[in-house]
Amino acid sequence: MSDAPGGLSGAATGTEADAPAAAGRRRASPQLVALVATLALIAVAALLPPLAGMDVRVPSPPLMARWMPRVGPGTVVALAVAVLVAVAGPRVAGRWSWRRLLVAVYLTAVVWATALAAVDGLDGLGAILQGPNEYLGTARAVTDVGAMLHEYVDRIPFSHPDNWPVHVAGHPPGAVLVFVGLVRLGLGSGLAAGSVVLLVGATTPVAVMMLLRRLGAADLARVAAPFLAAAPTAIWMAVSADGLFTAVAAWGLAALGYAATAHRVRGVAGFGVLAGVLLGACVMMSYGLVLLGVLAVAVLVVARRWQPLPWAAGAALAVVGGFALGGFAWWEAYPVLVQRYWDGIASSRPGGYWIWANLAALAVSAGVVLGPVLTTALPRLRQTWRGSGSVRVVALLVTAAAVTIVLADLSQMSRSEVERIWLPFVPWLLVGTSLLPPRWRRLALPCQLVLALAVQHLFHTFW
């Protein structure tokens, strides 16, 4: 299919077209079972702790949030965006030129995230980043970056008299250095830093769509566009540094895709180095983002080309090595972080609950479409593994994201709070919405929007 305007037929999407009613019912049944299972998972995760008298150490399981029904300044705009996306989103995605569509996707993501955050007024954009466990307070106090790097590991343990705040201790120094940079640029207020996080995070769907197009799946990128632009993840993308990490990760994977499909050595090397720098930066911002390696391999498998690997790996190692020369060695810090994690609240959060309740939190963040997406995409990979085409591209990326989630969950290093921690992996699950049968997509999009509105207006999230 061409990228040019002129419509997007059901047959052109690579998904099942509308068919006779009986056949449609047969195809939809796995998605229906998955949807019911997803809703049941969320319900059980929410109801089991109070009914069983379990203290899972979050106020409103499975989310790190508290019950706070409200409306606010952003409510009307959020409702308007939701209606606009539900009514016009798929049509715009199919008909507009590629460049206009990317602009529309970015602006939609910005307005959607801003409106949801503004349910709490201007505080919705900046108050969370001002919290005592966040990066801004530390960033404002840093006067010597070199000294900070050299003492970073020593100040991770609780036993240190001047230990780092929770988020600073729980991440490599790349995260706090981002905010040090913002402070030195005069953007160190909560509102200014929050606005930067939001504006950068909103580029994520653009990066995802550009990668899909580069890998030969522009048709499915168009189909997934409304789901990517107005996902429930916007609740957390707008107010947490993980939204920033998500964008850096998406652009790193996009650069890798461009490297793997470049026709000249210069393109392979240039995009490969850029991918390595961005993905290496991710590793230096969040320990768990080393799992992006699974998605990086998936991109190279999709492209069936491994020439970018030495360039990307070399650049990523240079980033990590540069921090080590500056005083912070990732491999020395991680074991210390693990010890602090288990010395803290994680040890009191029951693993038997969170090993599956994490997935319920993910289903809120990604949306209830998650179950139907996995049910649809994973079998398609088996069917298309040896072939080519856009369906294979999306199915492989969804599978890689699912594997990444499983590995992260089994690590037990994220008991709760995964609605923000796993944000960098969620867009690669949501691209699977493009493989849903058309009538399921028509149902799923408004469901996603309603879920986001309900969560933001009923709960006050801490991130």
C-alpha positions, 0 to 999 in steps of 0.5 A: 500500500502507498503512504499517499492520501486516498484512503485505507481499505480493510483489505490493505491493512493486512488484518482480517476484512469484514466477512460473513457474520458467522466467520466474523464471530469465529474470528472474534471469539479469541479476542472476546475471551482475551478481553474478558480475561483482561477485565477479570485480571484487573478486577481480581487484582483490585478486589483480592487485597481488600477482600482477603485482608492483604496489605500489598503496600499500595493504596489502590491496587494494582495501581500506585494511586489513591481513590479521588473522584474529581473533575478539573480544568482539563476535563472538557478538553480531554473529553473533546479529544477523546470524541474527536479521536474516536470519531475521526481518528481512523479516517484521518489515519487512513486518508491524510498524507504521511507527514500531515499524519505524523504532525497530527499524531504528535499534536494529539499526543501532546493535547491528550496528555496535557488535558489529562494532566490538567484535570488537576490544573497546572499542578498536574504537570509539575507537582509530581516532579517536585516530590521528595523522591523525584529527581528535581530536588537532587538536580537543583543541588548538584554543583559538580557533576564529576563529584556526583558520579564518583560518589553515586554508588556510595550513596545508594544504600539506605545505610549511607547517612546522605543516601539518595532519594528513592528515584535517584537511588533506583536509577543510574545517574543519566536520569538525574543528569537530564534534570541537571541539564534542565535546571542549568537551562533555566527549566528547573521548575516543576511546571517547566520540567514537566512540560519538557517531559510531556513534549518529548514523551509525546514524540514516542508514537511518531518514532514508532510509526516511522520505524514501522514505515521503514520496516515496510509496515506503513499500512499498519502504522496508520491503523495503529496511529489513533491507539498510539496517539491517545493511549491510557499511558498518557496519564503517566507519560505526562508526569513521570521521567519514564515518559522521557525514557520511553521516547528515547527508547523509541527513537533509539529503536527507530534509528536502529531500524533505519540503520538496518534498512540503509542502502549505503555503509554511511547510513548503516554506520551513522544510524547505527551509532545514533541507535547505540548512543540513544539505547546506551543512554536508556541503560544509563537512565534506567537499569531495567532498560537493558531489556530493550536488547530484546526489542533491538534484536527483533528490529534486526530480525525483521530487517534480516540484516545484522550489519548495524549491530557492531556500530550500535553495540560499540556506541552503546558500550562507549556511552556506558564506558564513558560513565565508568570513566567519569566515576560511575560503573553500571556493573558496580552500581546494580548489585548495590541497587538490588540490595537497597531495593530489597532493604526497602518497601519491595521486601514487604510487597508480597511476590505471590500477588505482584507477579501477576498483579503487575500484569493487571497494572500493565493492562490499565496502562496499556489498556484493556485492548492488551489481551485481544492484541496478544491473542491476535498478534502472537499466532500471526507470528507463527503463521508469518515467521518465514514470510515477509510483509507488514503483518510479520513486522508487527507480530514480531515486535509485539512478541518481542515486547511481550517477552520483554515484559515477561523477563521484567516481571520474572526479575521481581525488581518491579513489585508494583509501579509498573504502570510507569516503569514499563512505559518504554515497552508499551508502544510496541504492544499497542502496535498490535492493535493494527492486527485486530479485526476491523470491528474489534478495532472500532470497539477497542478505540473508544474503550481505550479512551474511556478507560483513560478518562475514568482512571484519571478522573477517579484516581490520583496517581503518584507518578 
